[in-house]
Amino acid sequence: MMEKLEALVRKAKAAGDAIAAQENEIRIVSHYDADGIASAAIMVKALLRAGKRFHLSLVKQLGDSVLMSLAQEKRHFVVFLDLGSGHLEAIKRFLPGADVVIIDHHQQQGELEGGRILQVNPLDFGVEDDISGSGVSYIVARSFGPENRDLSGIAIVGAIGDCQIGSIGEEWGLFGLNREILKDAVETNRIKVTKGLRIWGRYTRPIHKALEYSVEPYIPNVSGSESSAVQFMQELGIPLKKESGEWRTMANLSEDEQKKLASGIIAERVNGGHPNAEWIFGDVYELLDKGGECRDANEFATVLNACGKMGRGYLGVELLLNVAKAFLEVKWVLEKYRKSVGEAVRWVYDQLERHNEQVVRKTDSALYVLAGSKVSEHIISNVISIVEKSSNPEVPVFAFADAEDGVKVSARASHEVVGRGVNLKNVVSEAAGQVGGQGGGHSGASGATIPTGSEQGFISAVEAILLPQRKETNKSLDDDKNIKPGPNDVDSEEDADASAKEEDKQESVGKEVEGEGLVQYFGS
């Protein structure tokens, strides 16, 4: 694995040298989500330090219209961040005379040959997980010089925004190459890592609201109900308000109150029959140069995502670079974003409750939500993520929204569904390709753009892909029923050993690249 990382760093240095050699204005195009905004902020800061001139654009996707606009600008040097690898043929067609650097982590589509393209993509070196687009941008920026090591904190926010926090056994946090970047962030005093309850909204949500919306970990008899969350806190004897009358947040709890709350949550999970009931703790990432809603890295990633989806991606870049006025301007963006997402989520819930088959279609393999024009293409992914987590379906969820260039598809699957062998990146990519669209992403979260009117064809393709997997899962479940329970309800000693080996394998995959931080590749 170290050889693969060294090869990745060598390619990053080559890209860094190519960028550093430019004397004309550098054209930068990045994705408009949290990871793309973080990628852009890293590159912008590195270029400012290097005294380079640049022009940045944040885009929803790298379609023909964006590439045509770049061609009309007659640019000689273009850098793509968190996108580009999936559009190689289009880039070569529209920008044949330009030198192009692609810094991405998505699946490659097309060939590099025939174009003046230098690509930095961890997939080219067999590094498939645990690094985001902003992480790759950081490695390139780090190659400029040690002064950019403090940009590691931005890369961590981007990784979190790209849903790269996960678990290996009872551990919950960032792993692999992300953790190497995290070490740089800790050593440069950009991030402080502590252990705590992994409840979202540590600094911004009233405690009872944070518990109400907690779905991972799920709290039986509490999650999903505000009144139950309030009663739960009252029974624990933990005040919900400060003496001033303001709501308390998780960050306001004393150490004793945190222990009391943790014990209460574990007890509810035990009583609810949840396996691994005590797995409620994880890494907490505090940004030392931020405050308010931007202090917690998880919450800050949501703020960046809101900026992008509301057409204010530049604000996200300014927030990451600590531009003072941006922290004042972002408040109304967040209010607008939350209102839009809240209204859309309520609309989807209403369709689910009414069993409106024009909008909601449930099969044995998946749940499909055809939102059309009722939900904006810019927030459909956020809306369906909330619906998937709160309703916790046993099948993957696919949502469709009308878009400028066709139909936007967003897909989500729980850890349990992914654990059964469903890989949404492969499913969405293959199904989209069958109807003339393009898709990709990650195993539990993926997306695509397909032609208008091809929704049913896409659904049919998904069903055909998932059906064999469902049959195999059902067969496995039937086979399990024929195994006689052994001591302590373990199916058998062999099964227990196999399970332990699988957990060890997962842990080794997540940690095999971890060492002393990226300093080992770049020096101090």
N, C-alpha and C positions, 0 to 999 in steps of 0.2 A: 504493500500500500504506500509506503514511503516513496518508492520509486515513482509511483503514479503522481503523488503530490509534487515531487520535485519536477516532473515533466510539466505539470500544470503551472507551477511557478515560473519555469523557464518561458513558457508561452506568454504568461502574464507580463514578464519582463520585456519580451519582444514587443508586445502591444504598448507597454509603457514607453519604450524607446521610440516607437513610431509616433506616438502622441507628442512626446517631448520634442521631437524633431520638427514639428509643424510650426511655421512662422506665420501662416495666415490664420484667419478665424476658423475655429474648429466647430463643426456642426454636430450637435448632440441631440439624439432622439431617444426618449425613455418611456417606459410604460407608466400609466397614470395611477396605478395602485400603490399601496404602501411600500412594497418592495421596490417598485420602479422609482418612486419618489426618493427613497433612501439611496438607491443606486445613483440617481442624478445628483443628490446633495454631496455624496462622496466625490464624484468626479468634478463637480463645480468647485468644491473647496480645494481639491488637489490642483486644479488648473489655475485657480486664483493665486495659490502659493507659488506656482511655477511661472506666474506672470503671463499666462496664455489668454488670448481672446477667444470667446466662445459664444455660441447662440444655442439655447436650449429650448426644446419643445417636449411636452408631455402628451402622449397620445393614447387613445383607447386600444388601438391595435395597429399593426403595420400593414394597412391595406393599400390597394393600388393608388387611392387618392393621395395618401401621405407620400408615397414614393414618387408619384408624379409631381407633387409640389416640390419635393427635394430636387428632382431632375430639372425643374424650371429655375430653381435657384442657382443651378450650375455650380454646385459645391465640388471641391476637389478632395475634401477629406471629411468623412462622416463617421461618427461613433454611435452605435446602437447599444442601448443598455436594457437588460431584462427583456429583450425581444430581438428578433432578427434571425435566430437559428432556424426558425420555422418558415422563413420566407426567402431562402437563398436564391431560388430561381428568379423571383420577382425583383430582388435587389440587383442581380446581375443584369436583368432586362432593362430596368429603369435607370440604373447608375453605372453604365459600362465604363465611363471614363473616370470614375472616382475611386480613390483608395478608401476602403471601408474596414473598420474595426468593429467586430461584434463581440460584446461581453454579455454572455447569456448563460442560462442553466436549463433551458427547455430543449425538448427533443429536436434534433436536426431534421429538416425536410428539404430535400434537394442536395445538390453537390457543390462543394467549394471550387472545384476545378472550373476554369473558364472565367473566373472573376478575380478582381484584385481585392480579395477578402482575407483578413487575418482574424481568425475566430478564437476566442478564449472561452471554452465551454468545458466544465468538469466532466461531462459525459464522454467527451473525446478521450479521456484518460481513465475511464472506468470508475470515476467518482460519481456515484449516482444519487446519493442522498446527503442530507445534513449540510447543505450550503445553498443559499439563496442567490438571486441575481445581485443583490447588494453586497453579498459576501464575495462574489467574484469581482465586482467593481472595487471592493476594498483591496483585494490581493493585487489588482493592477495598480491602484493608487499607492499601495505600500511599496511597489517597485520603484516609484518615483524617488523615494527617500524615507528615512526614519521619521521625519516630521509628520508624516501622514498616519502614523500608528494610532494617533488619537481619534481617527475616523472610524475605528473599530466599533465604537458604541453605536454609530449610525447603522452599521451593517447588522448589528444584533437586532435593532428595532425592525429593520427590513426583514430579517429571518422570521421574527415573531409575526410580522404582518403577513408573511407567506405561509403561515400555519405550520411552521417547522418545530414548534414545541411539541414534544410527545413524551411517551413513557417507555422505559425499559424496566419491566417488573414494577416495583413500587417507586422507583425513581421517576421523576417528572421534571422535564426541563429541556435544555438544548444539548445535543450530543455531537460526536464526531467532529468534523471540521468547524462547525459552528462554535463548539466549545473551545477550539483552538483560538478562534477570533475573539471569543469572550475573554480569554485570558489576557489578550492584548488590551481589551477594554477595561478590565479590572486593574491591570498594572499601570494604565495611563489615567486612572481615576475618573473614568467616564461612567462606569457602572459598578454598583455594589450588589453583590449576590448574597441573599439570605434564604433561610428556609421558612416556609409559612404555609398557611392554608391556601390552597389554590382556588380561591374564590375571586371571580372577576369583579372589579370595581373597588379596589382597595382604598383609593383616595377620593373617589367621586360619588359612589352610590351609598345611600343610607344602608345600614347593615341589613335591615329586614328586606330591602329591595335586592341586595346582593344575594341573599339566601333564596329569595323567591325565584330569581332568574338562574340560580346555579343548576346546571345540568351535567356538569362534568367536574367535580363529583356530583352525582345525583343524591338528594337528601329525601328519603321517603317521608311522606306526610308534611313536607315543608316546601320542597321545590314546586313551583307552579302556583302557589297560593300566598298572597300577601298577608291575609289574616292568619294563616297557619304559621307563617314566618314570624309575625309579631308575637303570637302566642308562644311559640318556641323560645324566643328570646326572653319573654316574661317568665316562663317556667324555669329558665336557667338563671334568672335573677340578674340579667345584664341590661342596664339602662339603654334605651334607644336614643335618648336625647342628652345633649349637654345641658349644663345649668343655664346657659343662655337661651335654651329652647331650640337650638339648631340640631339637626339630625347628626348622629355619630356615624362614622365610617369604620371599616375594618382597621384602618390605620390608627384610629383613636383608642382602640382597646388596649388595656393594660396586659402585661404578660399573664397574670392570673386569669383575666377574662378570656384571653385567647386559648388558654389551656382548657377552661371550662367549656367554651364553645366547641373546641375540637372534640372533647370527650362526648358532648351532647350529639354532635354530628355522627361520630363513630357508633354510638349507641343506637341511633335511628337506623343507620345502615345495617347494623347487626340484626336488629329486630325486623328489618325489611328483607332479610335473607340475602343481602348483597355479598358476593364473594369479595375477598380482600377489602373488607369494610374500612380498614385503617389506612388505605391508600388514598389519603386526602391531602397530603402535603407535597410540596414541590418547591422548586427554585423560584424566588421572587427577585426580579431584576429592577433595581431602582436607578434611574438616571440622575447622576449627581449634578448635572448642569441644567436641570429642568425643575419646574415646580408645577403645582396644581394638577390639571388633568394630564399633563405631559410628564409627570414624575415617574409613574409606573410605565414600564416599557410596553406592557400589554395594552394599556389604555392609550398610550401615545400612538401605537400602531393603528388603532381604530381612528384616532384623530386624523392621521395622515390619509387613511383610506377615505374618510369623509371629505377631506379637501379635494382629493382626486375625483371622487364621484360627483361632487357638486361643482365641478369645473374650475376649482381653485387650487390645482396641484402646485402652483408656484408658491402658495402659502405654506404648503407642507415642506418644500425645500427651505423656505425662509425660517420656519420653525426649527428645523434640524440644524440650521446654521445660527440659531439664536438671534435672529433679527427681531428687535424689541416690538416693533409695530405689528408684527405678524401675530403675536400672542393676543393682542387686542382685537384684531380683525377676525380671528378664527372663531370667536364666540358665536357670531350670527350664523356662520357656516355650519357649526355643530348643531345649532338649534334647528336649522332648516333640514339638515341631514336626518336628525333623529325623528323629526316630524314626518318626513317622507317615508322613512323605513317603518315607523310605527303604524302609519296608515296602511301601508302595503301589507304588513304582517297581519293586521286585523282583517283586511280584505281576504287574504288567503285562508285564515282561520274560518272566516264566515263561509267560504266556499266548501271547506272540508266538513264543517258542521251540517251544511245543507246537502251534502253529497251531490253537489252540482257536477254531473258527469260531463258537461260541456267544458268545464275547467279542470276538474280533478278526476284522474283515471287511475285506479288501483288494480294491479295485477298481482299474481303470485311472485313476480320477480322484481317489481319496482312500483314507485309512486310517481305519477307525472302530473305536473301543474302547468296548464296552458294559460298563462297570464295575459298573453296578447299585449294590448296597449294599456292594460290596467296597472301594470308595474313597469317603471322605467328600466330600460336595459342597463342603466348605470348602477342600479341598486339591487337588481334581481338576485345577484350572487349573495349579497348580504342578507336579503330577505329569506332566501331558501336555506341559508345556513342557520338562521334563527329557528325556522320552522322545523328543520331536521333535528336540531339539538333538543328543542322543547318537546316535540312529539315523539322523539326517539323511535322512529320506525325501524322495523326489522329488515327493511329492504332499502336500497339506494333511492334517492329522490332526484328527479330531473325536473327543472323548471324552464319554461320558454317565455321569452318576452320579445316583442317587436323591436327591431333595431333599424338604424339607418341603412345598413347594408345587408339586411336579411333578418334572421331570427337569432337572438342570443340564447344559448343554452348554458345553464349552470347545473352542475351535478354535485351531490354531496352524499357521503356514506359514513356511517359510524365506525368506530374502531372494531366493533363486533362484526360488522358486515365485511370490512376489509380483511379481518382475521379469517373469514370464511373463504377467502381467495378472490374476492371481487377487487379488481384494479380499475378504477374509473378512468385513469389516463388512457388505458388500452381500449376500454369499452367506448368511451366518447370519441376517441380518435378514429377508431374503426367505423363506428356508426356514422360519424360525420362524413368520412370519406365516401361511404356508400351512397350518400345523397348529394355529393358535390360540395361539401363544406370542409372546414378544417377545425380540428380540435386537439386538445392535449391538457396537460396539467399534472396532477399528482394522484396517488392511489385513492385518497379519500376526498379529494376536491379537484374538480376538473371543469372545463368549459369548452364551448365551441361556437362557431358562427355557421349557420346553415342557410340555404336559400329559402326565401319566403314560400310557404305552402308545402314544405318538405317535412313538417313536423311528424306526420303519421308514418312516413317512410323511415324517419330517424327512430321512432318508437318501435317499429317492427324490427329494425336492425338490432336495437338494444335487446329486445325480447329474444331474438334468435341467438344473440351472444350469451345472454345470461341464463337461458334455459338449461344448457348442459351443465353449467356450474351449479344451478339449483338442484338438478337431479343428483349430482355427485354429493352435494351437501346432505340431501335427504337420505341418500344411501348410507352415508357415514353415520347419520343419526340413527338409522335403523340398525346398523351394525352395533352401535354403542348399546342399544337396548338389549342385545343378546349377551352382554358381558355381565357377569354376576358381580355385584358390589363386594368389595373386600373390606378390610378394617378401615375405620375412619372415613367410610364412604368413598375411598379411592378405588377407581375401577379395577386397577391391578398394579402390582409393583412395576411391571414393565411400562405401563402407561405413565406412572409417576416419574420413572427414570427418563422416559422420552420427553415428557413435559419439561423436566428440569434441564435436559440437554438443549431443548429448543430455547429456553430462557437464557441459558449460557451462550448459545449461538447468537441470539439477538443482542445480548450485552456485548459480545466480542465485536460484532459488526458495528455497533454504535461507538465503541471506544478504541477500535484498532488504530485510528489515525491520531489519537490524542497523545500529546507529548508535552513540550514546554511552551506551547504557543508558536505562532508563526515566526517568532524571532529566530527560530532554528533554521529557517530558510532564507531570511533576509539579513541576519545579523541584528545588532541592537538598534 
